[in-house]
């Protein structure tokens, strides 16, 4: 996308006492990176006539899974309880069409961080066997993004120069030196969320995309050769 200083997006010329006219473009680059961290979200849900029973059943299942994971080599730093809830459950009667209390539902969510991606499937299997009755997803991320960011930035600069050269030729001007360059805010590595709901299901990390963009201002020297 190319713009000229002082004008909305689209071809335009900025001149005046502030300095020579400049051509601004935004270049975008992308690079792939292999995930190095996985975050497994495990869920626990129990229903019972009494609130205390539902809560105790969920807590017991969560504790069993935590103990099983720690016995498998994970540490407390790898485990995080993210959500705990207890709510009444209602059911609608056919005869009267009214909602009546039917008990209580207790839920909890446990996030497990893994840096050995080959263990994701085994950890899910172990957690389900120990008492988890929900697998809410697996999120793969990249902690070390510097190499991919460098590649994406280089591509963004090349993309900006290509756009500026095309616009300069179309406008019949000569593209001068770079007057200003800045990196635009970017989203970083886009997490990949893989959903799985069955014991033994393979979970593949794939690859993530790191995107970067730069805004570059080129000086316009004058009319080009026709």
Beta strands, then each sheet from edge to edge (+ up, - down):
strand 1: 2-4
strand 2: 22-34
strand 3: 37-48
strand 4: 79-92
strand 5: 99-114
strand 6: 134-141
strand 7: 173-189
strand 8: 192-194
strand 9: 207-223
sheet 1: 1+ 2- 9+ 7-
sheet 2: 4+ 5- 3+ 6- 8+
end
